[in-house]
Amino acid sequence: MGRMLTTRALRAPVKQLAAPSSDKPSPLGAVASPSIARAGTPVHEDPQQTNPLRRLAFCFGLAFVFTVFGVVPELMFKITGMNTYVIYWVAPAAILGTFCTGGIRRTFQHRASWYWLAFFLWMVVGIPFSYWKGGSTSLIYDYSRVCMTMMLVIGGLATKWKEIRAVFYTIGIAGVVNLLTARMFAKEQGGRMNMESASGTIGNSNDLAAHLILVLPFILFIAMDRRRNPFLRYAMLPVMAYGVWVILGTASRGGLVALCAVFLFMLLRATPMQRVLAALAAVVLAVGSFAILPGATLNRLGTLFGQENDEAQESSGARSYLFKTSVRYTLQHPIVGIGLGQFSSFEGNQSRAEGKHGSWHETHCSWTQISSECGIPALLFVILGISSALVLVHRTWRKARTQGFRDISDACFCYLVAMVGFLVAITFLANAYRFYLPAMIGLAISMSFVARRHMSAKAADDRRLAGIIAPRPLTVR
């Protein structure tokens, strides 16, 4: 008959197989062959994925992350009355594994980590010019010991998407521990909830609010995870509600502004269903807050909207003075600043020399804290590092949404929510030298590159599977 016949029954399965897959595993494995990889985005398997040493180091890395985010050393000290040095049980193995299994190379595969390294080196360069060299040197030691190693461990040990999920779950569980700690040890003083008797890192009301704003989106990721039991997912909803209530209970005005920023971000960037849920949650929390929170707490928060509160107004005046002073010091010492961690001492002594009382307090703004103590170049490195990390995650988010990788999309969304809220919160806090930002820089690098490899491998698997089963035209003579 000399006519080419192609059946619909053969053609339909090929369309189904050629479509981009979601997070369901491909039956033919996770990594495409070189010939298939050349057809699209190159896919290369990291030889360290199956290295048992790296896997062991990654487990210690998760323990390190949980210890730091969960503020475990301070919690253990509160319970036992002694320093357990728990961080030294897990951190050395994680750091050694990072160095021995190529973690440094993986961390520095994106410029965000190089910007942060430049920030760290600039802090070191400024030590000889510091107002108090000994104090700056001590702070540099602490920063390199915890903060920089946190960036390397999170950024360098994960090589599979399930390991990125494990990092998210670890931070989320640490957040649950933070809320349990607040439930047990938080006390109300003057209408503000704090844990000064139980923790130094998050003992202050403002620090507690900022910390919870960062970790709550990781609890949200657990609630959004469709791979988990619905009971576990739904159990996270009241946990998050309690977390927001604790943030409001701290009466931190910066925390309230950060919550509003998170809400606006979710309305602008979330899916339609997520927007509806966010709006409903905001209404419920607003009504519940007015019904449950003490009047002193509501009064302090109300100063953002014109209410009068003597303590809050006094605090605002002190913050305004500190901010203006930090800007003045930035302009007077624009290159290396007055010295790492030396703003309070420098301001106090300068004021005393001028016959004034002085504040003897930190800047209450992380950005001017960096610029006044370390110089304008240090601030530029920080801004570039954070911006690069956000751009990296946002690109991954868009690609995952386009190709239907919902799990990756949810993780990127939760990361961005956490960063938006935290960056707003630290605008009103002197938290520039803590572990938060290096950890989030490392997480942005690892999750983005692992996600890209994961999506490319899935797409390559689909192309290969389609090529194996693709029918050839049948010729009927």
N, C-alpha and C positions, 0 to 999 in steps of 0.2 A: 504493500500500500504506500510505502515510501513517506510515511508521515510520522513526525515525532510526537509521542504521547507522554505527557507528564501528569501523573495522578495527583489530585488534591490530597489524597490520604498520605502520600509521601511528602508533599510540600508543607503541610501543616505542622508536623513535628519539628521541622527545621526552623520554622519561625519561632516556635516556642523555645527551642534550645538556643537560638541566637540572641534572644532578648537578654538584657543584663540581669544577672541574678541578684538576689538580695543577700541576706546573710546566711542562707542555707548552704551547707557544705556541698561542693561539687562531688559527684561520684568518682571523678578521676583524679582527685587530689587537689592540692592548693597551688602548685607551681607549674607553669607551662614549660614546654620544651623550648630551646633556643629558637627553632624555626617558627614556632607559633608566636613567641614573644616579639620577633621582628615584625610581625604583621601589625602590631599596635604599640602600646607603651612597653618599653623593655621591662621584663620581669626577671629579677635575679634573686635566687634564694640566698639568704644570709647563712653562711656555714655555721654560725654560732647558734642557730635555732635549736639544733639537736645536741649542743655541747652540754654535758651534764654539769660541768663546773659553772657555766653561765646560769643554768636553771637553779642550781643551789644558791648562787649569788643573788639571783632575782628573788628567791624566797626571803633571804636575809634583807634584801632591799625593801620588800613589802613590810617586813617587820620594822625596819628603820622608819619608813613613811608613817606607819601606824603609831610608832612611839612618839614621833615629833608632832604630828597633827593631833593625836589624841592627848597630848600634854601628859603622857604617862609618867615620866619621872617625877613631876610635881604632884601628881595624884598619888603615886606610890609613897612619896614622902609624907603626904598628908595622912595616909592610912597607917603606915608603919612607923613614922617618926624617924626614919633613917634614910640616908641617901643610898639607893640600891644600884646606882650607876647602870641602869638598865639599857641606856643607849649604847654603852660600850659592849654589851652582849651581842649586838646585831650590826652596828655600823661598820666596824673594821672588816668583817667578812664581805659586806656589800661593797665597800669601797675597793677592797682588794680584787674582788671579782670583776668590778667595773674596769679596772686597769688591765687585768689579765685576759679579758675576753673581747677587747675592742670597743668597750663602752665609751672611751674618750673620743675615738673616731666617730662613733655614731652620734654622740652629743654635739660635736662640732661640725656636723654636716650642714648646718644652717647658720646664717649670719647672726641670728638672735643670740646664740650662745657666745659668739665672738664679741658682740656688743657688751654682753654682761661681763665677759672676761676683761674687756677694756675698762669697764666701770670699776671692777675690783682692783686692777692694776693702778688705776688713777687714785684710788683710795690709798694704796700703798705708797705711791709717789708723794702724796701730800703729808705723810707722817713726819718727815724732817721739818716741815713748816707748821706743824700743829701747835696750838696753844699749850697743850699738854701732851707731849710725845708718848709718855708711858700709857696714858689712858687710851690714846688712839691705837697704839700697838696692841694692847690687850683686846680691843674691839675687833681689830683685823684678825687676830688669832681665832677668836670665837666665830667670826664670819666665815673664815676659810674652813674651819673645822666642821661646821654644821651646814651653813647656807650654800656654799659652793659645792660641797660634796653632795648635798641634796639634789642640786641641778644635774650633776654628773650621774648619780645613781638613777634618778627617774628618767633622765634623757638617754642613758646609755645601755640599760640592762634589758629593756623590753624589746623583743623582736617579732612578736606575734600579736594579733589583735586580741586574742583571749587574755594576753598578759596586760594589755592596756585596760581591758575591762577589769582585770584584777586590781590594778592601781586605782581605778575609779571606785570600786567596791571598798578597797582598803580605806580611802579617804572618807567615803560615806559612813563606814562603820566607825571610824574615828570620830566623825561628827556625832554619831549616836552616843558614843562614850562621853563626848563633851556635854551633851544634853543631860545625860544621866548624872554627870558630875555637877552640873548646874542645879539639877533637881535635889541633889543631896546636900550641897554646900553653899548654894547661893543664898545671900541674905539681902533684905531690903533695908537701905539706909537713906533716909531723906527722899524717899520716893524713887530710888535707883537701886536696881539689882546688881550685885557684884559678888565676886568670889575672892576677895583679898586674903581671906584666911586660908584658902585652899590652893591658890595658884598665883604665880607671879606673871606668867605669860598672858593669861586671860583673866587675871584677877580684877583688873580695872574694868569698869562698866563699858567704856568705849572700846577697849581692846576685845572684850568678850563679844560685843556686837559685831565688830569687824570680822573676827574669827568665824563666827557662825554664818555671817553673810557669805563667806568664802566656801564653807563646807556644806551648807544646805543644798546647793545645786547637785552635789555628788549623791546626796540622799535622794534627790529628785530623779537622778539617773537610775537608781535601783527601782524606784516606783514606776519608771517608764519602761523597764526592761521586760519585754514580752517573753523572754526565755525563762523567767522565774515563775514560781508558784504565785497565782493571783493573791493568795493570802499574805505572802511576804510583801508583795507590791502594795497592796492596799494598807498594810500595817505601817508603811512609811508615810502615809498621808497625815495621820494624827501626829507623827513624830515631827514632820515639817511644820505643821501648825503650831506645835509647842515651841519649836525653834524660833518661829517668827514672834510668838508671844514673849519669849525670853528677850529677843532683840528689842522689842518695844518696851519691855519691862526694865531694860537698862536705862531708859529715858535718854538714850544717846541721840541727839539731834542729827549728828552725822550719819548714824545708823538709819534713822528714818528717811533722810534724803537718799541714802543708798538704796533702801527698799523701793522708794518711788522710782529711782532710775532703773532698777531691775524690772519693775512693773511696766514702765514705758518701753523698755527694750523688748520685753516679751510681746507687748501689743504690736510692736512694729515688725518683729522678725519671726514670731512663732507661727505655727500653722493655725488655720481658723479654729480648729477644735481646741488647741492649746490657748488661744486668746480667750475663748469663751470660759474655759476652766480658770484661767488666770483672773478674769474679771469677777467670776463668782467667788473665788477664793479671797479676792481683795475685799469684796463686800462683806463676806462672812467675818473676816478678820477685823475689819473696821468696826463692825457692829459689836463683835465679841470683845474687842479692846475697850470700847467705851463702857461695856458692862462689867468687865473683870478688873482692868488695871486700876490701881489706886489713883485717887484724885491728884496727889502730888506729882505722880508720873505724867498724867495727862496734862497737867498744868505746865510742866517743864517742856514737854513736847509741843504744847500749844504756843510757845514763844516764837516758833517758826511762822505762826499765822497771826501774830500780833498780841497774844496774851502777855500779861506782865508776870514776871517771876524774878525776884531779887537775886537769887543765886544764879539763875541762868543768865541774867543780864550782866552780872559781875563776871561770870565766866566768859561771856562774849567780849566784854571789854578787855579782859586779859589776853584772849586769843588774838584780838585785833592788834594789840600792842606787840605781841610776839611775832605775828606775821609781818608787820611793818618793820620790826627790828631785823628779822631774818632777811628781808629783801634788802635792807640797808647794808647788812653785812655781806650779802652776795655782791652788791655793787662795789663795796670797798675791797673785797678779796675775791675777785671773779675767777681766778685761775685755779687755786688749790684750796680756797676756803680758809676757815679759821681752825680747822682740825676736826677729824672724824670723831663725832660724839661729844664735841666740846662747846656746843651752843649755850647750854645752861650756865656752865662755869664762866665762859667768856662774857656773856651778857651780865651775869651777876657782878663780876669783878669790874667790868667797865662801868656799870651803873654806880657801884660803890665809889669808884674813883671820881665820878662826877658828882658825888654827894647825894645820890639817889638810893632808894632802897633796893631796887632790882627785883626781877621776877624769879630768877634762879630756876627756870623751867624750860622744858623742851619747846620746840617751835609749834607743835600742834598742826603741822602741815608737812607731809612727807616730802613734797617737792621742794619747798624752800629749806627743809632740813638738809637735803642733799646739796642744794646749790650754795647754801651758806657755809656748810661744814666741809664740803669736798670740791666746790667750784662748779662753774657753769658747764665745763666739759663733762663732768661726771653726770650731771643732770641730763645732758644731751644723750649720753650713752644709755642711760636708763630708759629714756623716752624711746630711743631707737630700738632697744631690745624688746620692750613691751609691745611697741607697734609692729615689729617684725613677727613676733609670736602671734599676735592677734590676726594679722593678715594671713599667716600660714594656716591657722585653724579655720578662719573664715573661708579660705579657698577650699580647704578640705570639706568643710560643711556644704558648700555649694555643689561640689562635685558629687558628694555622697547623696544629696537630695536629688540631683539630676539622674543619677544612675540607680536609685532605688535601694541604697544601702542604709536602711533606717537605723540600725544600731549605731553605725558610725555617725550618722546625722544627729542622733539624740545626744551622743557623747560630746560632739563639737558644740551643740547648742547649750548643753549644761556647762561646758567649760566657759563659753562666752558669757553666760549669765553670771557665773561666779566672778569672772574678771571685771565685768561692768560694775557689779555691786561693790567689789572690794576696792577697785581703783577710786571709786567715789568716796568710800568710807575712809581710806587712808589720806584723802585730801584734808581731812580734819584731824589726823593723828600723826604722831611722829613714829611711824613704823617702817621706815625706809630700810633698816638694816636687819630685818628679821628674815626668817626662812621662806616666807610666803612667795615672794616674787621669783627668786631663783627656782623654787620647786615648780611653779607654774610655767616658767620658761622651759625647763626641762621637759615637762609634760606636753607642752605644745609641740616641741620638736619630735619627741618619740611618737606621740599619737598620730601626728600628721604624716610622718614618713612610713610608719607601720600601716596606717590606713591606706595610703597610696599603693603600697606593695600588695596589701590585701585585696583592694579593688582591682588592681591590674591583673593579679593572679586569677581572680574569679572570672574576669572578662576573657582572659586567655583560655581558661578551662572551657568556657562556653563556646568560644570559637573552635577550639580543638574538638569538642564533642560534636558540634555542628558539622565540622569537616569529616568526622568519622562516619556519621550517619547520613550525611547529605546524599540524596539519590542522584544517580546518573540518568539522563534521559533514556527512555526505552525506545528502541527503533523497531517497528513492526513492519515486516516485509510481506 
